[in-house]
Amino acid sequence: MRLVILAFLLLCAVAVNAQHLTYFDWQKESFRDIRLIPRYEGRQKNADMKASDSAFVAQTLAVIPSRREASDHLVDLGLAELAKGDMKSAMFRFNQAWLVEPDNADINRGFGAFFVALDRNTEAAKFYRDGLEADSTNIRMMVDLATVFLAEYYTNKNEQHEKADQFLSVAKAMFERAWTKDRTNAEVAFKLSVCNLRKGQCAEAWKFHDLCKALGGGSMSESYVEELKQKCVPPTH
């Protein structure tokens, strides 16, 4: 019931149409609306804005008294909005999460995901690093940052081979670090399989393929499995 009340408060706090943004769109929109700037950085709020922020925080904590739980919930809502393509609402939620609990490292996952959606991996990586500086044990943040590095490998692999290999090595190391902390994460197992395949390490690629499959498959696609079979002879068990 309390989450229903919070959802109502959020609808009252801001009403926008779902909108996907390009980076250029975001630059224009954020110039006019500081709520689209992560943590409102570099912009001053007037008295009415500050009063509105205080009222929102008070109303939110009246529904979910724990600042961390309320902030986490707002981050989750923002990620859900982002998955639907409503980038404005997503950033509003992430900033609201920051208002409720500025020290919540997971807010950086939201900011990072927002810039991934804008195809701005450098900016995304900055926020993921900020999050890991605040919470070095955050496995989800490790995976997010490693995924950005893996994406950069694909971006550079055709024209800048050395740079691409560096990104791949860093991504693999971060996925391995996440795996040591959580050996039940199917996504990490899948991406370790991918990293090892790209490095030509077939035995390890199949090892993590099998582990991912045992954990439910995660996001492993049939096309990836076919590629793995073509490039690496399946092991005999």
Secondary structure, 3 states (H helix, E strand, C coil): CHHHHHHHHHHHHCCCCCCCCCHHHHHHHHHHCHHHCHHHCCCCCCHHHHHHHHHHHHHHHHHCCCHHHHHHHHHHHHHHHHHCCCHHHHHHHHHHHHHHCCCCCCHHHHHHHHHHHCCCHHHHHHHHHHHHHHCCCCHHHHHHHHHHHHHHHHHHCCCCHHHHHHHHHHHHHHHHHHHHHCCCCHHHHHHHHHHHHHCCCHHHHHHHHHHHHHCCCCCCCHHHHHHHHHHCCCCCC
